[in-house]
Amino acid sequence: FKSVIPSSQHVIGKSGTIYIELDNANTRHYLARMTRRTKVVSKSVQMVDLSMRLLEYFRVPENYNAVRDSLNLS
């Protein structure tokens, strides 16, 4: 990394991994299909892909609010 990243920007440590692990934990929480072995859920590549796309779509507040408002769930 020394040849690519300037020494002033290169940080060695675990301080940046918190955000990555937080995102991984949230994904596992919302997509329990990734962790459950006893439940019968579809683990096909297509269903996992669609589930991930829905999760990312609804993480944007504007997208969630638009769907919520259209369903009168507020």
C-alpha positions as CSV (number, residue, x, y, z in Angstrom):
1,F,0.0,0.0,0.0
2,K,2.9,2.4,0.6
3,S,3.4,2.8,-3.2
4,V,-0.3,3.6,-3.8
5,I,-1.5,5.4,-0.7
6,P,0.4,8.4,0.6
7,S,1.7,7.8,4.2
8,S,-0.4,10.7,5.5
9,Q,-3.6,8.9,4.4
10,H,-2.6,5.3,5.2
11,V,-4.1,4.3,8.5
12,I,-3.4,0.9,10.0
13,G,-6.0,-0.3,12.5
14,K,-9.5,-1.5,13.1
15,S,-11.1,2.0,13.4
16,G,-12.6,1.8,9.9
17,T,-14.0,-1.7,10.2
18,I,-16.8,-0.6,12.6
19,Y,-18.9,0.8,9.8
20,I,-18.4,-2.2,7.5
21,E,-19.4,-4.6,10.3
22,L,-22.4,-2.4,11.2
23,D,-23.6,-2.6,7.6
24,N,-23.0,-6.4,7.6
25,A,-25.0,-6.8,10.8
26,N,-27.9,-4.7,9.5
27,T,-28.0,-6.7,6.3
28,R,-28.1,-10.0,8.3
29,H,-30.8,-8.6,10.5
30,Y,-33.0,-7.5,7.6
31,L,-32.3,-10.6,5.5
32,A,-32.6,-13.4,8.0
33,R,-32.6,-15.8,5.1
34,M,-28.8,-15.4,5.2
35,T,-28.5,-16.8,8.7
36,R,-31.4,-19.2,9.3
37,R,-30.8,-22.8,8.7
38,T,-34.0,-24.2,10.4
39,K,-36.5,-22.1,8.5
40,V,-37.6,-23.0,5.0
41,V,-36.9,-20.0,2.8
42,S,-35.8,-19.8,-0.8
43,K,-32.0,-19.5,-1.0
44,S,-32.0,-19.4,-4.8
45,V,-29.6,-16.9,-6.3
46,Q,-32.5,-15.0,-7.9
47,M,-34.4,-14.6,-4.6
48,V,-31.3,-13.6,-2.6
49,D,-30.5,-11.0,-5.3
50,L,-34.1,-9.6,-5.3
51,S,-34.1,-9.5,-1.6
52,M,-30.8,-7.5,-1.5
53,R,-32.1,-5.1,-4.2
54,L,-35.3,-4.5,-2.2
55,L,-33.3,-3.9,1.0
56,E,-31.1,-1.4,-0.7
57,Y,-34.0,0.3,-2.4
58,F,-36.0,0.8,0.9
59,R,-32.9,2.0,2.8
60,V,-33.3,5.3,0.8
61,P,-35.8,7.3,2.9
62,E,-37.4,8.9,-0.2
63,N,-38.1,5.5,-1.8
64,Y,-39.6,4.1,1.5
65,N,-41.7,7.2,2.0
66,A,-43.1,7.2,-1.5
67,V,-44.3,3.6,-1.2
68,R,-45.6,4.2,2.3
69,D,-47.6,7.2,1.2
70,S,-49.0,5.4,-1.8
71,L,-50.3,2.7,0.5
72,N,-51.7,5.1,3.1
73,L,-49.7,3.4,5.9
74,S,-48.6,6.6,7.6
